[in-house]
């Protein structure tokens, strides 16, 4: 049986889409994905590359962010605006917060013996946070720009769905796991949770995520309103493609892209790429208007840029959303004389 969330008219009016990635959600779901063996096509290369680079002390992080079960609250409840700010916020968690968070987790599942010493051992806490920074530095931070772009593209898709009403949006947010049966949203939780929840006028925040690849994540205690995390639109498309397949910092890929584009980009195509970078999630029609070209021409240029790996295009039924890839942005930021 699913988790059933009951909506009133007020709840529908107050339901909204997150306008960007949430670092604490991406951090916790990223930690889980590193411990999984599923989604080999999408995440296999990223997982192997990241795990090969991690120091053994990273095990401390995974002990408090397990593949299944409860993630200790002080690690999942912080709200830094970037991964770096998030880690710094966790470092400064008050002792009282640490203690209450660990006690609450221990009521549901066993913790390693060392975890109980965290509130009274600053050196141990520093070691844990150093490990967290290390994991995030290899698995999350290098891909943050791409995560932001994918989230922006999803926001564009959902905004168009919202034109048909919030109920249309709820019906399409994650068809494999979430079903809208007015006025109830049914969510198939991996935990098998079977319960009824009434939002009582709070509405919900629908939060797109890159690392929450398939399973919905629901936080009913979030402030100011409950949160439902769902996979970005790109992850719900029919064909699975690798994410983060190669390190974004590698100069070879960007350099090769510059050479390729140097032989193919003219003034108009460069304008198309620049416009997509400045307006992530734009449709082909919007792209044509912004650049001042015909829709057919915009579509042709977008196809060429996509084949070169400079943009991605996400489709939802009859709408499209274009975003620049990290390689495309690197091309735009190349030294003068290049696009």
N, C-alpha and C positions, 0 to 999 in steps of 0.2 A: 504494500500500500504506500502511496506517496505522502509527502508533506503537503498539506493543504493550507494555502494562505488565502484568507477571505478579504475581499476588497469591497469597500463602500464607494459611493460616488466621490466622497472627499478623498479617499485613498487614490483613486484613479487620477484625480486632479493634481495630487501632490507627488505622483510618481515621476521620476526624472532619470535621465541617462547621465552617467559620469562623464566629465569632459576631458579626462586624461587618465593615464595609468596611476594606480595607487601603489606606492613603493612597498608598503607592508604586505599588501595582497600578493604582489609579484614576488616578494622575497619568500614568503611562506610557501606559496605554491611552487616556486622554483626549487626550494629545498626538498619538497615532496617528489618533484619530478626527477631530481637527481638520484633518488633512491628507488625509482620505479624501473621497470623493464619493458613497459608498454610504449606505444607510439614510436616505434623504431624508425619509421621513415621521417616523421616530423622532427624528432628530438634525439635520435640515436647519435648522430655525429657531434652535436653540441654536448650531449651527456658524456660521451667517451672523452672528448677533448678536455672538458672541465674536470672530470674526475681524475684524469691523468695528471692534472696540474696541481691538485689540492694537496696540502700538507696534512699529515695524519691527525693533527689537532682539530681538524674540521669535524672529527667524529663527535666532539662536544656539541657542535651545532646540531647535528643530526639527531643526537640523543634527546634534545628538547624540541626538535622539529621533525618528529617521526613520519614515516611514510603513511601510516594510518594512525588514527586516534587524535587526541587533543594536543594542540600546540600551546605551550606555556604562554599565558596571557601577556606577560611583559614584552614578549617578542612579537606578538601579533597585534597588539593594540596601539602601537605607536603610530604617529601620523606625520612623519617627516615628508617634506615636499619632494625630496630626491633620495636615492639610495644612500648617499653619503650622509645627508641630514638624519635619515632614519637610524643609521648605525650610531651616530653621535647621540641621538636622543635615547637610544637603548643604553648606551654607556652611562648616561646620567640618571638612570631610573632610581628613584628613592628606595632606600632599604625597606621601608614599609610596603611599598608596591611590590618589590621583589618577593618579600616574605608571603604576602597574601596571595600573589599569583602562583607561587610554587605550592602553597598549601592547597589552593583550589585544584590545581592539576593533580596533586597527589591523592585527592579524594576519588579520582576517577581511574588513575592508572599509576603504576610504579614509576618512580624517578630514580636515576642513578644516585648513589650515595653522595657523590660530590655536589650534586645540584642543591641539596639542602644547606650547604655551606655558603652559597653565593651571597646571601644578604650580609654575612659577617666576614667575608674574605674578599677584600677589594682586588687582590692579586688574581684570584681565581676568576672573578668577574671580568677583569681586564683580559685574561686569557681567553675567555669565552667570546668577548666582543672582538678581540683581535681575530679569532677564528671566523666570526661572522663577517667581518670586514674582508677577510681573505676569500671566503666563499663568494660573497657578493661581487668582489672585485674581478673574479674569474668568470662567474656564471651570469651575472646580471648587468653590472655597470657597462661592460663593453658593448652591450646590445641595447642600451637604454634608448638611444635615438631611434632605433628601429621599432622598439616597443611603443614609443610615443607615436610614431607614424602609423603603425597598425591600429592603435587605439583611435587616432584621429580619423582614419578611414572608416572604422566601425561606427564612429559617431555620425559620420555623414550618411551611412546606410540607415542607421536607426532614426535619424532626423527625418528622412524621407518616409520611413515606415510610419512615423508618428503623425504624418499628414493624414493618414487614414484613421487616426484616433489611437489612444493609448491601448485599447484592446487589440488593435491590429498589431501593435508593437509587441505586446505580451504574447500573442499567438506565434510570433516568429523569432522570439529572442533566443531560443535554443530548442528547436522542435524535437530533438532526440531525447531530451530529458525533461522538458518543461511543456506543460499543456494548459491552455486557457479554456476553462469551462465556466463561463460567466455565472456568477461573480467570483469564481475560485480559481487560483493559480495552483496547479498540481505539479509538484517537483519530485522527480524520482531521485532520491538521495542514495549515494553509494552505501551509506550506513544503514539504509532500510528504514529510516525514521518514519514513523506513522503518527501524525499529529495534526491537529487543527489549530491554526493561528489566526487571530483577528487583529488587523492592523490598527483599528480604532482611529482612523483619520490621519495616521502618520504618513501613509504612502510608503513607497520603497525607492531606494536608489538602485538602479540597474547598472552594475559596474562591469565594463568589459575587461577581460584579462587575456594575456598571451599565454601564461603558464598554466592557467586553469583550462587545460586543453579540452576536456570533455565534461567532467563532473561538476555540477553546480555547487557553489559554496554559499551558504546562507548564514548571515550574522544577524540574529533577531535582536541582539542587545546593542547594536551599533547606535551611535548618537550622531546626528539628530533623528535618524530614521533607519529602519532595518535595511540591510544590503543583500542583494542577490548578485553574485558574481557569475558571469557566463563567458564562454570563449568568444573572442573577437570573430567577426564575420568571416575573415580569411580562413579560420580553422574549421568552419562549418561548411566550406565548399567541398564539392564532390571529390576532387583529386587531392590526396595528401602530398604535400611538397615539403622538403626539408626546411626547417627554421634554423637560422644562425649556423648554416652549414660550414662556414669558414670564418676565421677571426676577422672582425671588421677593421682591426688595426693593421692588418697585413697590407703593406704598400703595393705588393705585386698585383693584387686584384684591381685596386684603384688605378694603378699605373697602366695595366692592360686595358682597362675600360677607357682611360683617356686616349690611348692610342687608337682604339677602335672608333671612338666617337669623333676623334679628330678627322677621320676620313669620311664620316657620314653626316655630321651635324652641319647644317646650314643655319642661317639666321632664324628662320621660322621654327625649326626643330629645337634650337637652343631656347627660343622663347617659350615653346611648349614645356620643355623640361623645367625651366625656371618658374613658370606659372604653377605647375603641379607642386613644386617644392614650396611655393609661397601660399598655395591654397590646397593643402592636403585633403583628400577626400572629394575633390571636385569631380563632377560627372563629365562625360564627353561633351554634352551640350554646354555646360558651364565653361568648360575649357575652351570651346570654340568661341564663345562670347568674350571671354577674358582676353584671348589672344587676338581676336578679330579675324578669324578664318572660318571657313565652312565646317559644318559638323563632320562631313565625310573626310575632310583634310585633317581635322583634329584626331579623328579615329585612326587614320593612316599613320600619322606621326606618333601617336601613343603606342600603336602596335610595334613600330620600329624601335622605340625607346624601351618597350617591355622586352622585346627579343634581345636587346643588348644588355638587359639586366639593370637598367637605370630607373625603371619605375615598376611598380606592381599595380595590377588592376583587380579589384574585388567586385564580384557581381552578386546582386540580390534580385532574383527574378529579372525584371527588365531595366534595372538601374545599374550603373557602374560607379565605382569610386577609385580614383587614381591617387597613388602616393609615390613619392620619390624614395628609392632605396638608398641605403647608406653609400653605395657606389655612385649613384646618381648625384647625391649631395657632394661627394668627393670631387666629382667631375666639375660641378658648378664652382667649387671652392679652389679649383686648381689655379696655379699661377697665371698671371695675365698672358694672353696669347693663346690660352686654351679655353674651352667653354667653361 
